[in-house]
């Protein structure tokens, strides 16, 4: 079980690295004014989303479900886990919205400023704080 937990945490760190960096790329991409720069950001965004962030999300969810499978009745009876799973569902939605934004930028359809993406970039920080506190402190 500890190996599964370790791999769950490793995958989670990789997923969050991608979730933190991808919107930061959107900030720079939205502010970019030259065509070669925009093309470079398109490649970086696509590779980060497809090559790192999405596989890490899948691994995180897979290892998390595997952890729950060791004691489903025990885990699913705890309120902190319900709150954590709700936040994870919101993060999965954020992840897929980032995938949508990768396509928006790819198709040169972005209409938002870099300021929007600076604020957008902060949302997963709040989820991370809450998830770590819930999983560590187990307040309810």
HUJO-V132708 format. One record per backbone hydrogen bond with DSSP energy under -0.5 kcal/mol. CO is the residue of the C=O (numbers start at 1). NH is the residue of the N-H. If there is no record, write none. Layout:
# HUJO-V132708
co & nh
CO & NH
CO & NH
This chain:
# HUJO-V132708
co & nh
1 & 5
2 & 6
3 & 7
4 & 8
5 & 9
6 & 10
7 & 11
8 & 12
9 & 13
10 & 14
11 & 15
12 & 16
13 & 17
14 & 18
15 & 19
16 & 20
17 & 21
18 & 22
19 & 23
20 & 24
21 & 25
22 & 26
23 & 27
24 & 28
25 & 29
26 & 30
27 & 31
28 & 32
29 & 32
34 & 38
35 & 39
36 & 40
37 & 41
38 & 42
39 & 43
40 & 44
41 & 45
42 & 46
43 & 47
44 & 48
45 & 49
46 & 50
47 & 51
48 & 52
48 & 53
49 & 54
52 & 56
53 & 57
54 & 58
55 & 59
56 & 60
57 & 61
58 & 62
59 & 63
60 & 64
61 & 65
62 & 66
63 & 67
64 & 68
65 & 69
66 & 70
67 & 70
68 & 71
71 & 75
72 & 76
73 & 77
74 & 77
75 & 78
78 & 81
78 & 82
79 & 83
80 & 84
81 & 85
82 & 86
83 & 87
84 & 88
85 & 89
86 & 90
87 & 91
88 & 92
89 & 93
90 & 94
91 & 95
92 & 96
93 & 97
94 & 98
95 & 99
96 & 100
97 & 101
98 & 102
99 & 103
100 & 104
101 & 105
102 & 106
103 & 107
104 & 109
105 & 108
113 & 117
114 & 118
115 & 119
116 & 120
117 & 121
119 & 122
119 & 123
120 & 123
122 & 125
122 & 126
123 & 126
123 & 127
124 & 128
125 & 129
126 & 130
127 & 131
128 & 132
129 & 133
130 & 134
131 & 135
132 & 136
133 & 137
133 & 138
134 & 138
140 & 79
